[in-house]
Amino acid sequence: MAMTRVRPGRALFKTRGRPTGVQAPHRGSAVIDWAAYIDGHRASTDTIADAVRLIRDGRLTADGDSAGFVWVGLHEPSAAELTELAEVFGLHPLAVEDAIHAHQRPKLERYDDVHFVVMKTVGYVSSGPGGAEVVETGEIMIFCGPDFVVTVRHGKHGALGPVRRDLEQDPARLALGPAAVLHAVADRVVDGYVGVAEAVMEDIDEVEEAVFSPERTDESRRIYRLKREVIQLKRAVGPLAGPLRHLTGRRFVPAEIKEYLRDVEDHLTRVREQVEAYDELLNPILQAHMTQVTVADNRDMRKISAWGAIFMVPTAIAGIYGMNFDFMPETQWRFGYPMILGVIATACLSLYGGFRRNGWL
């Protein structure tokens, strides 16, 4: 296997005095952490170049393959940082460009002996003055080579520090090589899908209960927002199924890791089915809500029409007797005024009783 040589004096992304593996509160670099792993155990180095040199020059098997690997983790790197790192590991320019600009669909691509995997991360966070929760997405790009793993994260979600700590507590699994890191990252990403899907389901249950409650509320905005968030979640979850399925057939993935990847794929399938069911569930909820709104509007219109009919009686009678004609019946009669008031009251009460019996009032 041809190996990329590192210039001896190179000090790539130096720690600037902080301990290796510890993230500084105010870092001036996109590098979160790096380490060389030999037989599943971490070997701390001063620079990434030293870690690469340790693996490629110092620990080789009889077949010429590396007995360990280097894991570099970055968060939203600049073009200069990632380009410099690409020279060390021999990363393909097209994959590097995708990792810099992000906004990629989940995918799996191969460039010579390096696999490039893109996964979407999701989070369900409060946004806006009303505190409405929305699905925020980020991305994790993984360059997986024979003796290295480079993880590039964009966005606030899907931090990989816990993944690294968990793997370092299981040396036997970490000794399986870069594929173990690839599985651990995929497992964490899919677990994030599960958590967000459960949170969205809770909101859907609340909306459904509000729609069918006796109280009259306007849930149309919330339903449309949930439909938008479900679509956002589908865009992250759905396309990842293909790359996970293809990974289980790659030769660089050990048999033990393939079993774990199939388990992650199974979890992803369940989440994808749940998200599709959410979209189907929101449609009848929206239709039921719109039907209720229409029925409520019709009820209000009936009430308005009924009261309009009642008030039309005194208005009509007053309009007739308000005309200035000399010869009109009852205008000169002593009991004409009380009689007209009685007729108005009787007609209005009769109409009111009829509308009440018909459910209009």
ROTIFI-382622 format. One record per residue (C-alpha): residue number from 1; x, y, z. Coordinates in Angstrom, 2 decimals, padded with zeros to 5 digits. Each point is the difference from the previous one (the first is absolute). Layout:
BEGIN
{i:NUM | x:X | y:Y | z:Z}
...
//
This chain:
BEGIN
{i:1 | x:000.00 | y:000.00 | z:000.00}
{i:2 | x:001.47 | y:003.35 | z:-000.99}
{i:3 | x:000.32 | y:002.28 | z:002.99}
{i:4 | x:-000.03 | y:003.77 | z:000.11}
{i:5 | x:003.19 | y:001.28 | z:001.58}
{i:6 | x:-000.03 | y:002.84 | z:002.49}
{i:7 | x:002.81 | y:002.53 | z:000.00}
{i:8 | x:002.04 | y:-000.52 | z:003.18}
{i:9 | x:-000.06 | y:003.56 | z:001.27}
{i:10 | x:-003.67 | y:000.64 | z:-000.60}
{i:11 | x:-002.06 | y:001.23 | z:003.00}
{i:12 | x:-003.54 | y:-000.30 | z:-001.31}
{i:13 | x:-002.68 | y:001.55 | z:002.26}
{i:14 | x:002.19 | y:000.21 | z:003.12}
{i:15 | x:-001.66 | y:-000.15 | z:003.40}
{i:16 | x:001.33 | y:003.43 | z:001.04}
{i:17 | x:000.77 | y:-001.21 | z:003.48}
{i:18 | x:-003.30 | y:-001.75 | z:000.81}
{i:19 | x:-000.13 | y:-003.74 | z:000.75}
{i:20 | x:-000.77 | y:-002.23 | z:-002.96}
{i:21 | x:-003.60 | y:-001.16 | z:-000.15}
{i:22 | x:-001.35 | y:002.95 | z:002.03}
{i:23 | x:-002.09 | y:002.61 | z:-001.75}
{i:24 | x:000.98 | y:003.54 | z:000.91}
{i:25 | x:-002.89 | y:002.31 | z:000.97}
{i:26 | x:001.04 | y:002.53 | z:-002.66}
{i:27 | x:001.73 | y:-001.98 | z:-002.71}
{i:28 | x:001.62 | y:001.71 | z:-002.97}
{i:29 | x:-000.16 | y:-003.12 | z:-002.17}
{i:30 | x:-002.68 | y:-002.28 | z:-001.37}
{i:31 | x:001.79 | y:-003.03 | z:001.46}
{i:32 | x:-001.90 | y:-001.43 | z:002.97}
{i:33 | x:002.16 | y:-003.01 | z:000.74}
{i:34 | x:002.41 | y:-002.47 | z:-001.57}
{i:35 | x:001.82 | y:-003.14 | z:001.04}
{i:36 | x:001.80 | y:-003.03 | z:-001.31}
{i:37 | x:-001.56 | y:-003.32 | z:001.03}
{i:38 | x:002.16 | y:-003.11 | z:000.16}
{i:39 | x:-001.67 | y:-003.31 | z:000.89}
{i:40 | x:-003.00 | y:001.95 | z:001.27}
{i:41 | x:001.98 | y:002.23 | z:002.36}
{i:42 | x:000.56 | y:003.71 | z:-000.35}
{i:43 | x:003.48 | y:001.37 | z:-000.61}
{i:44 | x:000.08 | y:003.76 | z:000.62}
{i:45 | x:002.25 | y:002.14 | z:-002.19}
{i:46 | x:000.90 | y:003.66 | z:-000.20}
{i:47 | x:-001.22 | y:000.46 | z:-003.56}
{i:48 | x:-002.13 | y:-001.78 | z:-002.57}
{i:49 | x:003.13 | y:-000.48 | z:-002.11}
{i:50 | x:001.63 | y:-001.85 | z:002.92}
{i:51 | x:-003.06 | y:-002.25 | z:000.28}
{i:52 | x:000.14 | y:-000.82 | z:-003.72}
{i:53 | x:003.75 | y:-000.62 | z:000.20}
{i:54 | x:-000.47 | y:-002.33 | z:002.97}
{i:55 | x:-002.50 | y:-002.15 | z:-001.91}
{i:56 | x:001.56 | y:000.02 | z:-003.46}
{i:57 | x:003.68 | y:-000.14 | z:000.90}
{i:58 | x:000.13 | y:-001.66 | z:003.38}
{i:59 | x:-002.67 | y:-002.70 | z:000.15}
{i:60 | x:-000.23 | y:-002.21 | z:-003.08}
{i:61 | x:-000.98 | y:-003.64 | z:-000.27}
{i:62 | x:001.88 | y:-002.60 | z:-001.99}
{i:63 | x:-002.33 | y:000.61 | z:-002.93}
{i:64 | x:000.83 | y:003.69 | z:-000.02}
{i:65 | x:-003.36 | y:001.11 | z:001.36}
{i:66 | x:-000.38 | y:002.38 | z:002.91}
{i:67 | x:-000.68 | y:-001.59 | z:003.38}
{i:68 | x:-002.02 | y:003.03 | z:001.08}
{i:69 | x:-001.64 | y:003.14 | z:-001.28}
{i:70 | x:-000.27 | y:003.74 | z:000.57}
{i:71 | x:-003.28 | y:001.68 | z:000.88}
{i:72 | x:-000.29 | y:003.75 | z:-000.57}
{i:73 | x:-003.18 | y:001.84 | z:000.93}
{i:74 | x:-000.83 | y:003.45 | z:-001.39}
{i:75 | x:-002.90 | y:002.41 | z:000.40}
{i:76 | x:-000.84 | y:002.35 | z:-002.88}
{i:77 | x:003.56 | y:000.24 | z:-001.37}
{i:78 | x:001.14 | y:002.72 | z:-002.35}
{i:79 | x:001.15 | y:-000.80 | z:-003.52}
{i:80 | x:003.65 | y:000.55 | z:000.96}
{i:81 | x:-000.20 | y:-002.33 | z:003.01}
{i:82 | x:-001.68 | y:-002.84 | z:-001.85}
{i:83 | x:002.22 | y:000.41 | z:-003.06}
{i:84 | x:003.09 | y:-000.26 | z:002.17}
{i:85 | x:-001.37 | y:-003.13 | z:001.62}
{i:86 | x:-000.92 | y:-001.43 | z:-003.40}
{i:87 | x:003.65 | y:000.17 | z:-001.04}
{i:88 | x:000.97 | y:-002.19 | z:002.93}
{i:89 | x:-002.62 | y:-002.69 | z:-000.56}
{i:90 | x:-000.34 | y:000.26 | z:-003.77}
{i:91 | x:-003.68 | y:000.97 | z:-000.03}
{i:92 | x:-001.71 | y:000.50 | z:-003.35}
{i:93 | x:-000.62 | y:003.68 | z:-000.91}
{i:94 | x:-003.68 | y:-000.59 | z:-000.83}
{i:95 | x:-000.65 | y:-001.58 | z:003.40}
{i:96 | x:001.94 | y:002.80 | z:001.71}
{i:97 | x:-002.13 | y:002.60 | z:-001.79}
{i:98 | x:-003.17 | y:-001.74 | z:001.17}
{i:99 | x:001.31 | y:-000.10 | z:003.57}
{i:100 | x:000.79 | y:003.72 | z:-000.04}
{i:101 | x:-003.27 | y:001.28 | z:-001.43}
{i:102 | x:-002.32 | y:-002.60 | z:001.59}
{i:103 | x:-003.71 | y:-000.06 | z:-000.97}
{i:104 | x:000.35 | y:-003.48 | z:-001.49}
{i:105 | x:-002.44 | y:-002.88 | z:-000.16}
{i:106 | x:000.87 | y:-003.14 | z:002.00}
{i:107 | x:002.21 | y:-002.05 | z:-002.30}
{i:108 | x:002.90 | y:-002.44 | z:-000.27}
{i:109 | x:002.76 | y:000.54 | z:-002.54}
{i:110 | x:003.33 | y:-001.71 | z:-000.60}
{i:111 | x:003.18 | y:001.70 | z:-001.12}
{i:112 | x:002.70 | y:-002.65 | z:-000.50}
{i:113 | x:000.41 | y:-001.58 | z:003.47}
{i:114 | x:-001.76 | y:002.82 | z:001.86}
{i:115 | x:-003.75 | y:-000.09 | z:000.68}
{i:116 | x:-001.87 | y:003.27 | z:000.43}
{i:117 | x:-003.25 | y:-000.18 | z:001.99}
{i:118 | x:-002.47 | y:002.84 | z:000.59}
{i:119 | x:-002.65 | y:-000.17 | z:002.72}
{i:120 | x:-002.60 | y:002.54 | z:001.10}
{i:121 | x:-000.28 | y:000.84 | z:003.69}
{i:122 | x:-003.24 | y:001.31 | z:001.48}
{i:123 | x:-001.10 | y:001.82 | z:003.13}
{i:124 | x:-003.39 | y:001.12 | z:001.29}
{i:125 | x:000.51 | y:003.45 | z:001.52}
{i:126 | x:-002.08 | y:003.02 | z:001.00}
{i:127 | x:000.07 | y:002.84 | z:-002.48}
{i:128 | x:-001.66 | y:003.38 | z:-000.27}
{i:129 | x:-001.78 | y:002.20 | z:002.56}
{i:130 | x:-002.82 | y:-002.51 | z:000.44}
{i:131 | x:002.36 | y:-002.80 | z:000.96}
{i:132 | x:-001.21 | y:-002.27 | z:-002.80}
{i:133 | x:002.23 | y:-003.04 | z:-000.50}
{i:134 | x:001.54 | y:-000.57 | z:-003.41}
{i:135 | x:002.19 | y:-002.68 | z:-001.53}
{i:136 | x:003.53 | y:001.30 | z:-000.54}
{i:137 | x:002.37 | y:-001.99 | z:-002.17}
{i:138 | x:003.76 | y:-000.24 | z:-000.21}
{i:139 | x:002.43 | y:-002.29 | z:-001.76}
{i:140 | x:002.79 | y:-002.42 | z:000.81}
{i:141 | x:002.48 | y:-000.91 | z:-002.73}
{i:142 | x:002.29 | y:-002.97 | z:000.54}
{i:143 | x:003.16 | y:-000.74 | z:-001.96}
{i:144 | x:000.73 | y:-003.65 | z:000.71}
{i:145 | x:003.35 | y:-001.30 | z:-001.22}
{i:146 | x:002.07 | y:-003.11 | z:000.70}
{i:147 | x:001.84 | y:001.63 | z:002.92}
{i:148 | x:-001.91 | y:003.19 | z:000.78}
{i:149 | x:-003.41 | y:001.48 | z:000.69}
{i:150 | x:-000.74 | y:003.72 | z:-000.44}
{i:151 | x:-003.37 | y:001.16 | z:001.29}
{i:152 | x:-001.25 | y:003.45 | z:-001.04}
{i:153 | x:-003.06 | y:001.33 | z:001.82}
{i:154 | x:-002.18 | y:002.94 | z:-001.02}
{i:155 | x:-002.74 | y:001.38 | z:002.24}
{i:156 | x:-000.72 | y:-000.08 | z:003.72}
{i:157 | x:-001.24 | y:-003.59 | z:000.23}
{i:158 | x:001.70 | y:-003.36 | z:-000.06}
{i:159 | x:003.07 | y:000.73 | z:002.14}
{i:160 | x:002.42 | y:-002.91 | z:-000.29}
{i:161 | x:001.87 | y:000.45 | z:003.28}
{i:162 | x:-002.22 | y:-002.56 | z:001.79}
{i:163 | x:000.47 | y:-002.43 | z:-002.92}
{i:164 | x:003.78 | y:000.19 | z:000.34}
{i:165 | x:-000.17 | y:-000.48 | z:003.79}
{i:166 | x:-002.29 | y:-003.02 | z:-000.30}
{i:167 | x:002.22 | y:-001.63 | z:-002.61}
{i:168 | x:003.14 | y:000.59 | z:002.04}
{i:169 | x:-001.64 | y:-001.91 | z:002.86}
{i:170 | x:-000.36 | y:-003.01 | z:-002.34}
{i:171 | x:003.51 | y:-000.68 | z:-001.41}
{i:172 | x:-000.98 | y:-003.33 | z:-001.55}
{i:173 | x:-002.60 | y:001.71 | z:-002.15}
{i:174 | x:002.25 | y:002.97 | z:-000.78}
{i:175 | x:002.72 | y:-002.43 | z:-001.11}
{i:176 | x:-002.24 | y:-000.98 | z:-002.93}
{i:177 | x:001.17 | y:003.17 | z:-001.71}
{i:178 | x:-001.62 | y:003.00 | z:-001.73}
{i:179 | x:-003.16 | y:-001.98 | z:-000.73}
{i:180 | x:-000.70 | y:-000.10 | z:003.75}
{i:181 | x:000.03 | y:003.81 | z:000.07}
{i:182 | x:-002.26 | y:000.11 | z:-003.05}
{i:183 | x:-002.54 | y:-002.26 | z:001.71}
{i:184 | x:000.14 | y:001.95 | z:003.28}
{i:185 | x:-000.68 | y:003.30 | z:-001.78}
{i:186 | x:-002.85 | y:-001.50 | z:-002.04}
{i:187 | x:-001.49 | y:-001.48 | z:003.16}
{i:188 | x:000.07 | y:003.36 | z:001.77}
{i:189 | x:-001.55 | y:001.77 | z:-002.99}
{i:190 | x:-002.85 | y:-002.51 | z:-000.21}
{i:191 | x:-000.54 | y:000.24 | z:003.78}
{i:192 | x:-000.45 | y:003.73 | z:-000.56}
{i:193 | x:-002.67 | y:-000.78 | z:-002.58}
{i:194 | x:-001.80 | y:-002.18 | z:002.53}
{i:195 | x:000.00 | y:002.74 | z:002.65}
{i:196 | x:-001.27 | y:002.68 | z:-002.38}
{i:197 | x:-002.67 | y:-002.33 | z:-001.42}
{i:198 | x:-001.31 | y:-000.68 | z:003.52}
{i:199 | x:-000.10 | y:003.74 | z:000.79}
{i:200 | x:-001.89 | y:000.71 | z:-003.24}
{i:201 | x:-002.47 | y:-002.78 | z:000.85}
{i:202 | x:-000.69 | y:001.62 | z:003.37}
{i:203 | x:-000.83 | y:003.28 | z:-001.74}
{i:204 | x:-002.25 | y:-001.81 | z:-002.47}
{i:205 | x:-001.86 | y:-001.63 | z:002.90}
{i:206 | x:-000.48 | y:003.42 | z:001.63}
{i:207 | x:-001.34 | y:001.48 | z:-003.23}
{i:208 | x:-002.35 | y:-002.94 | z:-000.53}
{i:209 | x:-001.35 | y:000.36 | z:003.54}
{i:210 | x:-000.48 | y:003.75 | z:-000.48}
{i:211 | x:-001.81 | y:-000.46 | z:-003.31}
{i:212 | x:-002.53 | y:-002.45 | z:001.45}
{i:213 | x:-000.42 | y:001.77 | z:003.34}
{i:214 | x:-003.30 | y:001.82 | z:000.79}
{i:215 | x:001.83 | y:003.33 | z:000.17}
{i:216 | x:000.20 | y:001.92 | z:-003.22}
{i:217 | x:003.64 | y:000.66 | z:-000.92}
{i:218 | x:001.80 | y:000.89 | z:-003.21}
{i:219 | x:002.65 | y:-002.70 | z:-000.57}
{i:220 | x:000.47 | y:000.51 | z:-003.74}
{i:221 | x:003.33 | y:001.82 | z:000.35}
{i:222 | x:001.37 | y:-002.64 | z:002.32}
{i:223 | x:-001.12 | y:-002.83 | z:-002.28}
{i:224 | x:001.63 | y:001.60 | z:-003.05}
{i:225 | x:003.18 | y:000.56 | z:002.01}
{i:226 | x:000.06 | y:-003.64 | z:001.07}
{i:227 | x:-000.48 | y:-001.12 | z:-003.60}
{i:228 | x:002.98 | y:002.14 | z:-000.99}
{i:229 | x:002.13 | y:-001.47 | z:002.79}
{i:230 | x:-001.01 | y:-003.54 | z:-000.97}
{i:231 | x:001.07 | y:000.70 | z:-003.58}
{i:232 | x:003.32 | y:001.34 | z:001.29}
{i:233 | x:000.45 | y:-003.17 | z:002.03}
{i:234 | x:-000.86 | y:-002.19 | z:-002.99}
{i:235 | x:002.69 | y:001.71 | z:-002.08}
{i:236 | x:002.59 | y:-000.91 | z:002.63}
{i:237 | x:-001.16 | y:-003.54 | z:000.79}
{i:238 | x:-001.06 | y:-001.42 | z:-003.36}
{i:239 | x:003.15 | y:000.38 | z:-002.14}
{i:240 | x:002.28 | y:-001.57 | z:002.64}
{i:241 | x:-001.47 | y:-003.48 | z:-000.52}
{i:242 | x:001.89 | y:-000.56 | z:-003.26}
{i:243 | x:003.48 | y:000.88 | z:001.32}
{i:244 | x:-000.46 | y:-002.17 | z:003.09}
{i:245 | x:-001.12 | y:-002.93 | z:-002.13}
{i:246 | x:003.01 | y:000.38 | z:-002.30}
{i:247 | x:002.42 | y:000.22 | z:002.93}
{i:248 | x:-000.98 | y:-003.49 | z:001.16}
{i:249 | x:001.29 | y:-001.33 | z:-003.33}
{i:250 | x:003.37 | y:001.76 | z:-000.01}
{i:251 | x:003.12 | y:-002.11 | z:000.44}
{i:252 | x:001.75 | y:002.48 | z:002.28}
{i:253 | x:-002.73 | y:-000.50 | z:002.63}
{i:254 | x:000.73 | y:-002.96 | z:002.33}
{i:255 | x:-002.70 | y:-002.62 | z:000.47}
{i:256 | x:-000.54 | y:001.05 | z:003.62}
{i:257 | x:-000.66 | y:003.61 | z:-001.05}
{i:258 | x:-002.34 | y:-001.12 | z:-002.80}
{i:259 | x:-002.27 | y:-001.57 | z:002.62}
{i:260 | x:-000.10 | y:003.29 | z:001.92}
{i:261 | x:-000.65 | y:001.95 | z:-003.19}
{i:262 | x:-002.95 | y:-002.25 | z:-000.84}
{i:263 | x:-001.41 | y:000.75 | z:003.45}
{i:264 | x:000.38 | y:003.75 | z:-000.63}
{i:265 | x:-001.69 | y:-000.45 | z:-003.38}
{i:266 | x:-002.89 | y:-001.78 | z:001.72}
{i:267 | x:-000.41 | y:002.91 | z:002.44}
{i:268 | x:000.11 | y:002.44 | z:-002.91}
{i:269 | x:-002.72 | y:-001.95 | z:-001.81}
{i:270 | x:-002.27 | y:000.19 | z:003.03}
{i:271 | x:000.57 | y:003.74 | z:000.35}
{i:272 | x:-000.66 | y:000.54 | z:-003.70}
{i:273 | x:-003.28 | y:-001.90 | z:000.23}
{i:274 | x:-000.98 | y:002.04 | z:003.06}
{i:275 | x:000.71 | y:003.30 | z:-001.76}
{i:276 | x:-002.01 | y:-001.06 | z:-003.04}
{i:277 | x:-002.87 | y:-000.95 | z:002.31}
{i:278 | x:000.19 | y:003.46 | z:001.62}
{i:279 | x:-000.53 | y:001.65 | z:-003.37}
{i:280 | x:-002.98 | y:-002.26 | z:-000.71}
{i:281 | x:-001.42 | y:000.69 | z:003.48}
{i:282 | x:000.25 | y:003.77 | z:-000.30}
{i:283 | x:-002.10 | y:000.07 | z:-003.19}
{i:284 | x:-003.24 | y:-001.28 | z:001.61}
{i:285 | x:000.67 | y:002.15 | z:003.08}
{i:286 | x:000.21 | y:003.05 | z:-002.23}
{i:287 | x:-003.13 | y:-001.03 | z:-001.90}
{i:288 | x:-001.89 | y:-000.55 | z:003.26}
{i:289 | x:001.11 | y:003.39 | z:001.27}
{i:290 | x:-001.06 | y:001.76 | z:-003.19}
{i:291 | x:-003.35 | y:-001.80 | z:000.15}
{i:292 | x:-000.48 | y:001.18 | z:003.57}
{i:293 | x:000.86 | y:003.55 | z:-001.03}
{i:294 | x:-002.54 | y:-000.17 | z:-002.83}
{i:295 | x:-002.70 | y:-001.38 | z:002.31}
{i:296 | x:000.73 | y:002.71 | z:002.58}
{i:297 | x:-000.19 | y:002.69 | z:-002.68}
{i:298 | x:-003.34 | y:-001.38 | z:-001.22}
{i:299 | x:-001.29 | y:-000.03 | z:003.56}
{i:300 | x:000.99 | y:003.63 | z:000.42}
{i:301 | x:-001.63 | y:000.93 | z:-003.28}
{i:302 | x:-003.25 | y:-001.70 | z:001.08}
{i:303 | x:000.00 | y:002.00 | z:003.22}
{i:304 | x:000.64 | y:003.23 | z:-001.84}
{i:305 | x:-002.76 | y:-000.80 | z:-002.52}
{i:306 | x:-002.46 | y:-000.91 | z:002.78}
{i:307 | x:000.57 | y:003.22 | z:001.92}
{i:308 | x:-000.17 | y:001.93 | z:-003.24}
{i:309 | x:-003.42 | y:-001.52 | z:-000.74}
{i:310 | x:-001.24 | y:000.85 | z:003.50}
{i:311 | x:001.08 | y:003.62 | z:-000.21}
{i:312 | x:-001.46 | y:000.28 | z:-003.49}
{i:313 | x:-003.56 | y:-000.18 | z:001.42}
{i:314 | x:000.10 | y:003.20 | z:002.13}
{i:315 | x:002.05 | y:001.71 | z:-002.70}
{i:316 | x:-002.64 | y:-000.79 | z:-002.65}
{i:317 | x:-002.96 | y:001.03 | z:002.16}
{i:318 | x:001.75 | y:003.19 | z:001.17}
{i:319 | x:000.89 | y:000.78 | z:-003.61}
{i:320 | x:-003.59 | y:-000.34 | z:-001.14}
{i:321 | x:-001.49 | y:002.12 | z:002.77}
{i:322 | x:002.76 | y:002.52 | z:-000.31}
{i:323 | x:-001.29 | y:001.08 | z:-003.43}
{i:324 | x:-001.67 | y:003.43 | z:-000.04}
{i:325 | x:-003.42 | y:-000.89 | z:-001.37}
{i:326 | x:-003.16 | y:001.59 | z:001.45}
{i:327 | x:-002.33 | y:-002.92 | z:-000.54}
{i:328 | x:001.63 | y:-003.05 | z:001.65}
{i:329 | x:-001.87 | y:-002.48 | z:002.25}
{i:330 | x:000.58 | y:000.22 | z:003.76}
{i:331 | x:001.90 | y:003.29 | z:-000.19}
{i:332 | x:-002.89 | y:001.89 | z:001.62}
{i:333 | x:-001.12 | y:-002.90 | z:002.20}
{i:334 | x:000.58 | y:000.36 | z:003.74}
{i:335 | x:001.34 | y:-003.59 | z:000.40}
{i:336 | x:001.91 | y:-000.08 | z:-003.29}
{i:337 | x:003.44 | y:000.47 | z:001.55}
{i:338 | x:-000.37 | y:-002.74 | z:002.66}
{i:339 | x:-001.44 | y:-002.32 | z:-002.64}
{i:340 | x:002.99 | y:000.47 | z:-002.31}
{i:341 | x:002.41 | y:-000.64 | z:002.88}
{i:342 | x:-001.92 | y:-003.16 | z:000.82}
{i:343 | x:000.13 | y:-001.19 | z:-003.60}
{i:344 | x:003.75 | y:000.62 | z:-000.13}
{i:345 | x:000.62 | y:-001.82 | z:003.28}
{i:346 | x:-002.18 | y:-002.96 | z:-001.00}
{i:347 | x:001.67 | y:-000.37 | z:-003.40}
{i:348 | x:003.53 | y:000.27 | z:001.44}
{i:349 | x:-000.71 | y:-002.51 | z:002.77}
{i:350 | x:-001.56 | y:-002.41 | z:-002.48}
{i:351 | x:003.03 | y:000.20 | z:-002.30}
{i:352 | x:002.39 | y:-000.37 | z:002.93}
{i:353 | x:-001.81 | y:-003.12 | z:001.22}
{i:354 | x:000.01 | y:-001.53 | z:-003.48}
{i:355 | x:003.74 | y:000.62 | z:-000.50}
{i:356 | x:000.75 | y:-001.46 | z:003.44}
{i:357 | x:-001.90 | y:-003.18 | z:-000.82}
{i:358 | x:001.92 | y:-000.37 | z:-003.28}
{i:359 | x:003.38 | y:000.52 | z:001.68}
{i:360 | x:000.78 | y:003.30 | z:-001.66}
{i:361 | x:000.16 | y:001.89 | z:003.29}
//
